[in-house]
Amino acid sequence: MGNNVLLVDDSSTMRKIVGRSLRQAGIEFDNIFEAADGLQALEVLEKESVDIVLSDINMPNMDGISFLREKANRPNIKGIPVFMISTETGDDIIGEAKSLGAVGAIKKPFTADMVNEVLGPFLK
Amino acid sequence: MDIGQDIVSAATDVFSTMLMIDLVVGEPLEGAGAEITSNITSMLGLGGDIRGMLAVHCPAAVAMAITSGFLGMDVDTLNEDVKDAIGEIANMIAGNLKISFAGYGVKVELAIPTSVVGESYRVGGMLAARRVAVPFGMESGQFLVELKYIVNG
């Protein structure tokens, strides 16, 4: 069985890199959805069946922290696991993300092995 | 603080991890100098205990080679993908620098990168700022990472 993954990053290049890293890590998926900010991510989550979200933190319009906060207020999508994938790795911001429901974090720059190490146990 | 060495560590980590490229590291320079002819510059503002700007200046050939490496496909124009890719390079180098600065007890906030493309432009501003620049080499040519900063307080 595959997975439906949502990649949230204002950089289209980074979304492609993360998607490729998932494939290189041997993580199977049925669909990769993409969003350029938190607002678009919420729209995708409301429309599509998504198993896991990988989200940047620093984004225009709605950043990753605000996205988590808004998602936590929506009962139909609040349970979807979110991993932060960002240059932001400070205890304060990652701690805030986790307090809002994020289940893990991957630091940029990253390798496919790092992605697999963090995500593998959570995927079907 | 050894900011020149921090830039070296930050950039070499990004390129070796994301692109599997071992950069040729030039001599870090403080003050003026180490200019290169660039066709694209990605800049990212810094705030917090210091304010300033990190910039990555690339000739077209280097920028396109970096983007090709990221995307796994040939890139032969300075298109939106290239602006985006060099912006991400600046973002990740700045993220690594933020961690280095935290080790000195200096808290830094990062803005979102912006890229400019052109044949003849100059990045100015922050006349009172300190400047540290490090040239790096890869197969397609040289690029420059530049930090201009003012310590607050």
Interface residues (C-beta under 8 A of the other chain):
Chain A: D10 S11 S12 T13 M14 K16 I17 R20 N58 M59 P60 S86 T87 E88 T89 G90 K107 K108 P109 F110 T111
Chain B: D13 V14 T17 M18 T67 F70 L71 G72 E80 D81 D84 A85 G87 E88 N91 M92 A94 G95 N96 K98 I99 A102 L110 A111 I112
